[in-house]
Amino acid sequence: MRHNVNINDISLAYESTGTGPFLMLIHGFTGSSSTMSHLCEALAPYRTVLSVDLIGHGKSDSPQQIDHYTIESNIAHLQGILQHAGAKKADLVGYSLGGRIALSFANAFSNTVESLFLIGTSPGINSNEALVRKISDSDLALLIESDGLEVFVDQWMQLPIWKSLQERIGPAKWKESREQRLANTSAGLANSLRGSGVASMPPLHNFLHLITNPVHLIAGEEDPKFSQLAEQMNQLFPNGQVHIVPNAGHAAHLEQPKFVSDLIIKALK
C-alpha cells in the first residue's frame, strides 16, 4: 500500500506491506522504493516492511531549499514515517546513501532501532577528504542542473562501480534501472548531493562504539573499498558482524538478491 505523509511541509512517499514487527528499507542515491522491491517481497512474510522514497527521489517532494536534504532532515523524515505507520521500533536496512542515513538515525535514536543492516555504507569522511569531495559533489550537482537528468544518468551509469551490476542483471533490467533513475528530478538529485552527500554528513567514526544495537555490515567481495570499510567499522561496533557477498560489487543486494535477503532473514530470525 502506498502512503504519503507531510513532514515539515514536505510530502514523503512510502510503501507498506507484510505483517509483524516493523522493518524500514532505505534506498541509495538515484534510487527509490522500487529499487528495494525484491527485498520488500522477501522480507514481508517476516516483517511489516516500510519502503521509503527519500526526499528528492521517487514520489517524494524535491524542494529547492537545500536544508530539507541534510542528514538531520532525513532523520526527521524517517521519524515521521515511523510515527505515521504506528511503529515505535524498527529494523533498518539501508544501502549506500540509505545506509548512511540509517546509521545516523541509529546514532541519534538507538532506542528506536532493533537492528541495522548496512549495505555498502560509509560512516562519513574526515575533514580534509570532505573538502575535496564537497567540491566534487557541488560540481556534479551543477552538471545535473545544467546538462539535464538524462545526460547525468547516462554518465552516472557508466561509472566503473556499476560495471558488475550491469553484467549481472542483464540488458532488460539495466534498461529498467535507467528508467527508474530518470523518474527522479534534476532538482531532487542535485540537492540530495549538496545536502546529504558523504562530504556533508557529520562523520560518525567517534560514535560507533555507542551504537550497541546488532549491526550487520554487508559488502560485495568485488567492492574492496566498502569491504574494507565494513571491516574497519566492525572493529568499533560492540555488536557488529561483517557479511561479504560473493560475486557482487557495490550494489550487492541487486547483484545477489537471494543471498542478501536470506542473510537478513536469518539474522532477523
Secondary structure as the mmCIF struct_conf table of DSSP 4:
data_model
#
loop_
_struct_conf.conf_type_id
_struct_conf.id
_struct_conf.beg_label_comp_id
_struct_conf.beg_label_asym_id
_struct_conf.beg_label_seq_id
_struct_conf.end_label_comp_id
_struct_conf.end_label_asym_id
_struct_conf.end_label_seq_id
STRN STRN1 ARG A 2 ILE A 7
TURN_TY1_P TURN_TY1_P1 ASN A 8 ASP A 9
STRN STRN2 ILE A 10 GLY A 18
BEND BEND1 GLY A 20 PRO A 21
STRN STRN3 PHE A 22 ILE A 26
TURN_TY1_P TURN_TY1_P2 PHE A 29 THR A 30
HELX_RH_3T_P HELX_RH_3T_P1 SER A 33 MET A 36
HELX_RH_AL_P HELX_RH_AL_P1 SER A 37 LEU A 43
TURN_TY1_P TURN_TY1_P3 ALA A 44 TYR A 46
BEND BEND2 ARG A 47 ARG A 47
STRN STRN4 THR A 48 VAL A 52
TURN_TY1_P TURN_TY1_P4 ILE A 55 GLY A 56
BEND BEND3 HIS A 57 HIS A 57
TURN_TY1_P TURN_TY1_P5 GLY A 58 LYS A 59
BEND BEND4 SER A 60 SER A 60
BEND BEND5 GLN A 64 GLN A 64
HELX_RH_3T_P HELX_RH_3T_P2 ILE A 66 TYR A 69
BEND BEND6 THR A 70 THR A 70
HELX_RH_AL_P HELX_RH_AL_P2 ILE A 71 ALA A 85
TURN_TY1_P TURN_TY1_P6 GLY A 86 GLY A 86
BEND BEND7 LYS A 88 LYS A 89
STRN STRN5 ALA A 90 TYR A 95
TURN_TY1_P TURN_TY1_P7 SER A 96 SER A 96
HELX_RH_AL_P HELX_RH_AL_P3 LEU A 97 ALA A 108
HELX_RH_3T_P HELX_RH_3T_P3 SER A 110 THR A 112
STRN STRN6 VAL A 113 ILE A 119
BEND BEND8 GLY A 120 GLY A 120
HELX_RH_AL_P HELX_RH_AL_P4 SER A 127 ASP A 147
HELX_RH_AL_P HELX_RH_AL_P5 LEU A 149 TRP A 156
TURN_TY1_P TURN_TY1_P8 MET A 157 GLN A 158
BEND BEND9 LEU A 159 LEU A 159
HELX_RH_3T_P HELX_RH_3T_P4 PRO A 160 TRP A 162
HELX_RH_AL_P HELX_RH_AL_P6 LYS A 163 LEU A 182
TURN_TY1_P TURN_TY1_P9 ALA A 183 ALA A 183
BEND BEND10 ASN A 184 ASN A 184
HELX_RH_AL_P HELX_RH_AL_P7 SER A 186 SER A 196
BEND BEND11 GLY A 197 GLY A 197
TURN_TY1_P TURN_TY1_P10 VAL A 198 SER A 200
BEND BEND12 MET A 201 MET A 201
HELX_LH_PP_P HELX_LH_PP_P1 PRO A 202 PRO A 203
HELX_RH_3T_P HELX_RH_3T_P5 HIS A 205 LEU A 210
BEND BEND13 ASN A 213 ASN A 213
STRN STRN7 VAL A 215 GLY A 220
TURN_TY1_P TURN_TY1_P11 GLU A 221 GLU A 222
HELX_RH_AL_P HELX_RH_AL_P8 PRO A 224 ASN A 234
TURN_TY1_P TURN_TY1_P12 GLN A 235 LEU A 236
TURN_TY1_P TURN_TY1_P13 PRO A 238 ASN A 239
STRN STRN8 GLY A 240 VAL A 245
TURN_TY1_P TURN_TY1_P14 PRO A 246 ASN A 247
BEND BEND14 HIS A 250 HIS A 250
HELX_RH_AL_P HELX_RH_AL_P9 ALA A 252 GLU A 255
BEND BEND15 GLN A 256 GLN A 256
HELX_RH_AL_P HELX_RH_AL_P10 PRO A 257 LEU A 268
#
